[in-house]
Amino acid sequence: MTPIPPSPSAKKAPLFSHESEFHPDSGFNYSDTIRNLIPASLQSKNNLNPPELTTPDQSTPRVHRGWWVLLIAFSTIYFSSPGQSHSIGVFRAEMIDSIGILDTDYMLAYMFATIFSGLAIPMVGPYVDRYGARIFLSITSVSLALTCLFMSQVEHITSLYMGLSLLRIFGQGLMCLLGAWLVGEWFEQRRGFAMGVIGIGGALSVATVPLGNAWLIEANGWQETWITHAWVLAIAFIVPPFLLVRDRPEAEGLFPDCRFTPIKDEPDDQTEYSPHITRDNWERSEALRNSTFWKLVLCWASTSLVGTGIVIYQKKIFQEVGVPDNQPYYILALQACVAIGTCLTAGHLTTRVQARYLMATAMFLLSTSMLILLTMTEPWLAIVVAILLGTQGGIIRTVGSVVWVNYYGRKNQGAISGAALSLAVIGSALGPLPLALSSDFLGSTTPALVSFFLLPLVAGLLVLTATPPKRTIRE
């Protein structure tokens, strides 16, 4: 049979041209066609709604700003090191000899400075909530760099009090508060992961800064080492925070957890809150009346007290059991390396396990490590202590930073976490003093270490009763 040829007037439908109704630019609606192929009963049962085929928005940035904020938060914790105990402790012996004071005098100055810092931080927290971290980060970085220059000129006890006070306010206090605040604003479901990342910044600081300080002090003296800290801060961490940080994702048209679009099924206000992450916003006065707040703070303060004392006096403690003079800083570096691995694991667990169980685990690890310090007779046991303290430190750095915004909300997190941080800072102020008094007047650090064993044990038992807080929602 001979096929009938097409009529000369018939026009062949183009397969891929603007004249075809199936061409992407023809206005043909693919979504409706796909939806029409699915029976209505299945659509209603399974709620199948294929997404519209849209052209990607060319204005959407390839890298979410949340990743830059996380990088700056990580760097904030790392560059807080000039005001941290693990850095200040390396300068202790050289500054005591240079100024001509007793060990107890130095520790009293350190205690006064840290308590002063702890009392000042809660006053700053509400202003961070109001004005954001961006402007505070640049101001704090400049202030910390200038304080390092001031420390290089310390010649008497009065200037030591002033310098240590400023170091503790800007380094241990504000830098840590601002880093955690940024993560609390820019991350929600992935907040534990982000806190784990910035916790690595703290652990990396513990691993590298004491060794760097010891090497620089031996090569150039303690004055030049303080000047080096000032230069590093001035070059690396004054301009970048101002350029890269924005205070909240919503102001940029973005969403937490590095998302460009909101989560479709967010729980409404009348659903029961997660025991791990709340969408409610507590006032600071409400949080301070909540018993869970104080049980969690006790764990954080116990860690600060015991950890600070051990870091500053680790050389003396380990020498008593035969550890060579140059080894304690390497033991501290091992502790930090273990903490780096623990931070991300703890961050992963914060959305799955209640904070009280993680905090209790950290406290029991700390108490066990103190028991080994009290009873050890062989130098190799210092490695076991470092592993236990590193694991404990990784947990507490992550959980102790994220729990306040998870339990009490974003709106007033600066005020609430600032209040908790101030008590932890005061705890760190008290840590070295028992060891100094025990060493100067009793000739041994053992009596102080007994109290360091008991305190976290009690805190761990108490925090097991710290149930997640809830507020009653009223329409």
C-alpha positions as CSV (number, residue, x, y, z in Angstrom):
1,M,0.0,0.0,0.0
2,T,1.4,3.3,-1.0
3,P,1.5,5.9,1.8
4,I,-0.3,9.1,1.3
5,P,2.2,11.9,1.1
6,P,1.6,14.9,3.3
7,S,-0.2,17.8,1.8
8,P,2.1,20.6,0.6
9,S,0.2,23.0,2.8
10,A,0.7,20.8,5.9
11,K,3.4,22.1,8.2
12,K,5.6,19.6,10.1
13,A,5.4,20.3,13.9
14,P,8.9,21.2,15.0
15,L,10.2,19.0,17.8
16,F,12.4,21.5,19.6
17,S,11.5,25.1,18.7
18,H,9.6,28.0,20.1
19,E,6.7,26.9,17.9
20,S,6.3,23.6,19.7
21,E,3.9,23.5,22.7
22,F,6.3,21.2,24.5
23,H,9.3,23.6,24.3
24,P,10.3,25.0,27.7
25,D,9.7,28.5,26.5
26,S,6.2,27.8,25.1
27,G,4.4,28.3,28.4
28,F,3.4,24.6,28.5
29,N,2.6,23.7,32.2
30,Y,4.4,20.4,33.0
31,S,3.2,20.3,36.6
32,D,-0.5,20.2,35.6
33,T,0.2,17.5,33.1
34,I,2.1,15.3,35.6
35,R,-0.6,15.9,38.2
36,N,-3.4,15.0,35.7
37,L,-1.6,11.6,35.1
38,I,-2.0,10.7,38.8
39,P,-5.5,9.5,40.0
40,A,-7.2,12.0,42.3
41,S,-7.6,9.3,44.9
42,L,-3.9,8.8,45.1
43,Q,-3.3,12.5,45.2
44,S,-5.6,13.0,48.2
45,K,-4.3,10.0,50.0
46,N,-0.6,10.5,49.6
47,N,-0.6,14.3,49.1
48,L,1.6,14.0,46.0
49,N,2.2,17.5,44.7
50,P,5.1,17.6,42.3
51,P,7.2,20.8,42.6
52,E,6.9,23.4,39.9
53,L,9.7,23.4,37.4
54,T,11.2,26.8,37.8
55,T,14.3,28.5,36.6
56,P,16.9,28.8,39.4
57,D,17.0,32.3,40.9
58,Q,20.2,33.8,39.6
59,S,20.3,36.2,42.6
60,T,20.6,33.4,45.1
61,P,24.2,33.3,46.4
62,R,26.1,30.0,45.9
63,V,27.4,30.0,49.5
64,H,25.0,30.6,52.3
65,R,26.3,33.3,54.7
66,G,25.7,31.0,57.6
67,W,28.9,29.1,56.6
68,W,30.9,32.4,56.8
69,V,29.3,33.1,60.2
70,L,30.3,29.7,61.4
71,L,33.9,30.3,60.3
72,I,34.0,33.5,62.2
73,A,32.4,31.9,65.3
74,F,35.1,29.2,65.1
75,S,37.8,31.8,64.8
76,T,36.3,33.9,67.7
77,I,36.7,31.0,70.1
78,Y,40.3,30.3,68.8
79,F,41.4,33.9,69.0
80,S,40.0,34.3,72.5
81,S,43.1,32.4,73.7
82,P,45.1,35.5,75.1
83,G,42.4,35.7,77.8
84,Q,42.1,32.0,78.4
85,S,43.7,30.1,81.3
86,H,45.7,27.8,79.1
87,S,47.5,30.8,77.6
88,I,47.8,33.0,80.7
89,G,49.2,30.0,82.7
90,V,52.3,29.7,80.5
91,F,53.3,33.3,81.4
92,R,52.9,32.7,85.1
93,A,56.4,31.7,86.2
94,E,58.2,34.3,84.0
95,M,56.0,37.2,85.1
96,I,56.2,36.2,88.8
97,D,60.0,36.3,88.5
98,S,60.1,39.5,86.5
99,I,57.6,41.5,88.7
100,G,59.0,40.0,92.0
101,I,55.8,38.7,93.6
102,L,54.6,35.4,95.2
103,D,52.7,32.7,93.4
104,T,49.7,33.4,95.7
105,D,49.8,37.1,94.8
106,Y,49.6,36.2,91.1
107,M,46.7,33.9,91.7
108,L,44.9,36.5,93.8
109,A,45.2,39.0,90.9
110,Y,44.0,36.3,88.5
111,M,41.0,35.6,90.8
112,F,40.1,39.2,91.1
113,A,40.3,39.7,87.4
114,T,38.2,36.7,86.6
115,I,35.5,37.6,89.1
116,F,35.4,41.2,87.8
117,S,35.0,39.7,84.3
118,G,32.2,37.4,85.5
119,L,30.3,40.3,87.0
120,A,30.6,42.4,83.9
121,I,29.5,39.9,81.3
122,P,25.7,39.8,82.3
123,M,25.6,43.5,81.8
124,V,26.8,43.2,78.2
125,G,24.5,40.2,77.2
126,P,21.3,42.2,76.8
127,Y,23.1,44.7,74.6
128,V,24.3,41.9,72.3
129,D,20.7,40.7,72.0
130,R,19.7,44.3,71.1
131,Y,22.5,45.4,68.8
132,G,23.9,42.1,67.6
133,A,27.4,40.5,67.6
134,R,28.8,42.2,64.4
135,I,29.7,45.5,65.9
136,F,30.7,44.0,69.3
137,L,33.2,41.5,67.6
138,S,35.2,44.3,66.0
139,I,35.3,46.4,69.2
140,T,36.2,43.4,71.3
141,S,39.0,42.3,68.9
142,V,40.6,45.8,69.0
143,S,40.2,45.9,72.8
144,L,41.9,42.5,73.2
145,A,44.8,43.4,71.0
146,L,45.4,46.7,72.9
147,T,45.2,44.7,76.2
148,C,47.9,42.4,75.0
149,L,50.1,45.4,74.3
150,F,49.4,46.6,77.8
151,M,50.3,43.2,79.3
152,S,53.7,43.5,77.6
153,Q,54.4,46.6,79.8
154,V,53.3,45.2,83.2
155,E,55.9,46.0,85.8
156,H,54.1,45.9,89.2
157,I,51.1,44.2,90.9
158,T,48.6,47.1,90.2
159,S,49.1,46.9,86.4
160,L,48.9,43.1,86.6
161,Y,45.5,43.4,88.2
162,M,44.3,45.8,85.4
163,G,45.8,43.8,82.6
164,L,44.4,40.4,83.7
165,S,41.0,42.0,84.3
166,L,40.9,43.3,80.7
167,L,42.1,40.0,79.3
168,R,39.4,38.0,81.1
169,I,36.6,40.4,80.1
170,F,37.5,40.6,76.4
171,G,39.1,37.2,75.9
172,Q,37.4,34.6,78.1
173,G,34.2,36.6,78.5
174,L,33.0,38.5,75.5
175,M,34.7,36.5,72.7
176,C,33.2,33.3,73.9
177,L,29.8,34.9,74.5
178,L,29.7,36.3,70.9
179,G,30.9,33.1,69.2
180,A,28.1,31.1,70.9
181,W,25.6,33.9,70.3
182,L,26.2,33.8,66.5
183,V,25.7,30.0,66.4
184,G,22.5,30.3,68.4
185,E,21.1,32.8,65.8
186,W,22.2,31.2,62.6
187,F,21.6,27.5,63.5
188,E,18.6,25.7,64.9
189,Q,18.2,22.0,64.0
190,R,21.9,21.8,63.2
191,R,22.9,23.9,66.3
192,G,24.6,21.0,68.0
193,F,26.8,20.4,65.0
194,A,27.7,24.1,64.8
195,M,28.5,24.3,68.5
196,G,30.7,21.2,68.0
197,V,32.6,23.0,65.3
198,I,33.3,26.1,67.3
199,G,34.2,23.8,70.2
200,I,37.0,22.5,68.0
201,G,38.2,26.0,67.8
202,G,38.6,26.1,71.6
203,A,40.3,22.6,71.6
204,L,42.6,23.7,68.8
205,S,43.6,26.7,70.8
206,V,44.4,24.5,73.8
207,A,46.5,22.3,71.5
208,T,48.6,25.0,69.9
209,V,48.7,28.2,71.9
210,P,50.5,26.9,75.1
211,L,53.2,25.3,73.0
212,G,53.5,28.4,70.9
213,N,53.7,30.6,74.0
214,A,56.3,28.4,75.6
215,W,58.5,28.5,72.5
216,L,58.1,32.2,72.0
217,I,58.8,33.0,75.7
218,E,62.0,30.9,75.6
219,A,63.1,32.5,72.3
220,N,62.1,36.2,72.8
221,G,60.8,36.7,76.4
222,W,57.4,37.1,77.8
223,Q,57.0,40.8,76.8
224,E,57.6,40.1,73.1
225,T,55.2,37.2,73.2
226,W,52.4,39.4,74.4
227,I,53.2,41.8,71.5
228,T,53.0,38.9,69.1
229,H,49.5,38.1,70.3
230,A,48.5,41.8,69.7
231,W,49.8,41.7,66.1
232,V,48.1,38.4,65.3
233,L,44.7,39.8,66.5
234,A,45.2,43.1,64.7
235,I,46.0,41.5,61.4
236,A,43.7,38.4,61.4
237,F,40.6,39.3,63.4
238,I,39.5,42.9,63.3
239,V,38.3,43.5,59.8
240,P,37.0,39.9,58.8
241,P,34.2,39.8,61.4
242,F,32.9,43.2,60.3
243,L,32.9,42.1,56.6
244,L,31.6,38.6,56.9
245,V,29.2,38.6,59.9
246,R,25.5,39.6,59.9
247,D,23.6,39.3,63.1
248,R,20.6,37.3,62.0
249,P,19.6,35.3,58.9
250,E,16.1,36.7,58.6
251,A,17.5,40.2,58.1
252,E,19.3,38.9,55.0
253,G,16.3,37.0,53.6
254,L,17.8,33.7,54.7
255,F,16.9,31.0,57.2
256,P,18.7,29.2,60.0
257,D,20.7,26.0,59.3
258,C,22.2,27.5,56.1
259,R,18.8,27.2,54.3
260,F,17.6,29.5,51.5
261,T,14.0,28.5,52.1
262,P,11.9,27.9,55.3
263,I,11.1,24.4,56.6
264,K,7.6,23.5,55.3
265,D,6.2,21.8,58.4
266,E,7.4,23.9,61.3
267,P,5.5,23.1,64.5
268,D,3.0,25.7,65.5
269,D,3.0,27.3,69.0
270,Q,0.4,24.9,70.3
271,T,2.3,21.7,69.7
272,E,4.3,20.2,72.5
273,Y,7.9,21.5,72.5
274,S,10.9,19.2,71.8
275,P,12.7,18.3,75.0
276,H,15.9,19.4,73.2
277,I,15.1,22.5,71.2
278,T,12.4,25.0,72.1
279,R,10.8,27.6,69.9
280,D,9.7,29.5,73.0
281,N,11.6,32.6,74.3
282,W,12.2,32.9,78.0
283,E,13.0,36.1,79.8
284,R,16.3,36.1,81.8
285,S,14.3,36.6,85.1
286,E,12.2,33.4,84.3
287,A,15.3,31.4,83.5
288,L,17.0,32.4,86.8
289,R,13.9,31.1,88.7
290,N,14.1,27.8,86.9
291,S,15.9,25.0,88.9
292,T,17.3,23.3,85.8
293,F,19.2,26.5,85.0
294,W,21.1,26.3,88.2
295,K,21.9,22.6,88.0
296,L,23.3,23.1,84.5
297,V,25.3,26.1,85.7
298,L,26.8,24.1,88.5
299,C,28.3,21.7,86.0
300,W,29.7,24.4,83.9
301,A,31.1,26.3,86.9
302,S,32.6,23.0,88.3
303,T,34.4,22.4,85.0
304,S,35.7,25.9,84.9
305,L,36.9,25.8,88.5
306,V,38.6,22.4,88.3
307,G,39.8,22.7,84.7
308,T,41.4,26.2,85.2
309,G,43.2,25.1,88.3
310,I,44.6,22.0,86.6
311,V,45.7,23.8,83.5
312,I,47.6,26.5,85.4
313,Y,49.2,24.1,87.8
314,Q,49.6,21.1,85.5
315,K,53.4,21.5,85.3
316,K,53.7,21.3,89.1
317,I,51.2,18.5,89.5
318,F,52.8,16.3,86.8
319,Q,56.3,16.9,88.0
320,E,55.3,15.5,91.4
321,V,54.8,12.1,89.7
322,G,57.9,12.2,87.6
323,V,56.7,13.8,84.3
324,P,59.6,15.7,82.7
325,D,59.6,19.5,82.7
326,N,58.8,19.9,79.0
327,Q,56.1,17.2,78.8
328,P,53.0,18.8,80.5
329,Y,52.3,21.0,77.5
330,Y,52.4,18.0,75.2
331,I,50.0,16.2,77.5
332,L,47.7,19.3,77.3
333,A,48.0,19.1,73.5
334,L,46.9,15.4,73.6
335,Q,43.9,16.4,75.8
336,A,42.9,19.0,73.2
337,C,43.2,16.5,70.3
338,V,40.9,14.1,72.1
339,A,38.5,17.1,72.7
340,I,38.5,17.9,68.9
341,G,37.1,14.4,68.1
342,T,34.6,14.6,71.0
343,C,33.1,18.0,70.1
344,L,31.3,16.9,66.9
345,T,30.1,13.7,68.5
346,A,28.7,15.7,71.4
347,G,27.2,18.2,69.0
348,H,25.4,15.4,67.2
349,L,24.0,14.1,70.4
350,T,22.6,17.4,71.7
351,T,19.4,17.1,69.5
352,R,18.9,13.4,70.5
353,V,19.9,13.1,74.2
354,Q,18.8,15.3,77.0
355,A,21.5,17.7,78.2
356,R,21.3,16.4,81.8
357,Y,22.7,13.0,80.7
358,L,25.5,14.5,78.7
359,M,26.4,16.9,81.4
360,A,26.4,14.1,84.0
361,T,28.7,12.0,81.8
362,A,31.1,15.0,81.6
363,M,31.1,15.4,85.4
364,F,31.8,11.8,86.1
365,L,34.7,11.8,83.6
366,L,36.1,14.9,85.3
367,S,35.8,13.3,88.8
368,T,37.4,10.1,87.6
369,S,40.4,12.0,86.1
370,M,40.9,13.8,89.4
371,L,40.8,10.5,91.3
372,I,43.6,9.2,89.0
373,L,45.6,12.4,89.6
374,L,45.3,11.8,93.4
375,T,46.4,8.2,93.2
376,M,48.8,7.9,90.2
377,T,52.4,6.9,90.8
378,E,53.5,6.3,87.2
379,P,54.1,9.1,84.6
380,W,52.3,7.1,81.9
381,L,49.0,7.6,83.8
382,A,49.1,11.3,82.8
383,I,48.1,10.1,79.3
384,V,45.0,8.4,80.7
385,V,44.2,11.7,82.5
386,A,44.6,13.6,79.3
387,I,42.2,11.3,77.4
388,L,39.6,11.6,80.1
389,L,39.9,15.4,80.4
390,G,39.8,15.7,76.6
391,T,36.6,13.7,76.3
392,Q,35.0,15.7,79.2
393,G,36.2,19.0,77.7
394,G,34.7,18.2,74.3
395,I,31.3,17.4,75.8
396,I,31.2,20.4,78.1
397,R,32.4,22.8,75.4
398,T,29.5,21.8,73.1
399,V,26.7,21.0,75.5
400,G,27.5,23.8,77.9
401,S,27.3,26.3,75.0
402,V,24.2,25.1,73.2
403,V,22.0,24.2,76.1
404,W,21.0,27.8,76.9
405,V,19.6,28.6,73.5
406,N,18.1,25.1,73.1
407,Y,16.2,25.3,76.4
408,Y,15.4,29.0,76.7
409,G,15.1,30.3,73.1
410,R,16.8,32.8,70.8
411,K,15.4,36.1,71.8
412,N,17.2,36.6,75.0
413,Q,20.0,34.1,74.6
414,G,22.7,36.8,75.1
415,A,21.2,37.7,78.5
416,I,20.6,34.1,79.7
417,S,23.9,32.6,78.4
418,G,25.7,35.7,79.7
419,A,24.4,35.0,83.2
420,A,25.5,31.4,83.0
421,L,28.8,32.3,81.6
422,S,29.4,34.8,84.3
423,L,29.0,32.1,87.0
424,A,31.3,29.8,85.0
425,V,33.9,32.6,84.8
426,I,33.7,33.2,88.6
427,G,34.2,29.4,89.0
428,S,37.4,29.6,86.9
429,A,38.5,32.5,89.1
430,L,38.4,30.3,92.2
431,G,40.1,27.3,90.6
432,P,43.8,28.2,90.9
433,L,43.5,29.6,94.4
434,P,43.0,26.3,96.3
435,L,46.0,24.9,94.5
436,A,48.1,28.0,95.3
437,L,47.2,27.9,99.0
438,S,47.6,24.2,99.3
439,S,51.0,24.4,97.6
440,D,52.3,27.4,99.6
441,F,51.0,26.5,103.1
442,L,50.6,22.8,103.1
443,G,53.5,21.9,100.8
444,S,51.4,19.7,98.4
445,T,48.5,20.0,96.0
446,T,46.8,16.9,97.3
447,P,44.3,18.6,99.7
448,A,43.1,20.8,96.8
449,L,42.8,17.8,94.4
450,V,40.5,16.0,96.9
451,S,38.0,18.9,96.7
452,F,38.4,18.8,92.9
453,F,37.4,15.1,93.0
454,L,34.3,15.7,95.1
455,L,32.8,18.8,93.4
456,P,32.1,17.4,89.9
457,L,30.9,14.2,91.5
458,V,28.2,16.1,93.4
459,A,27.4,18.2,90.4
460,G,27.0,15.1,88.2
461,L,24.5,13.5,90.6
462,L,22.5,16.7,90.9
463,V,22.2,17.4,87.2
464,L,20.6,14.1,86.6
465,T,17.5,15.6,88.2
466,A,17.5,18.6,85.8
467,T,14.5,17.9,83.6
468,P,14.1,20.0,80.4
469,P,12.2,23.2,81.2
470,K,8.7,23.9,79.8
471,R,6.5,27.0,79.7
472,T,2.7,26.9,79.7
473,I,1.4,28.4,76.5
474,R,-1.6,30.6,76.7
475,E,-3.6,31.9,73.8
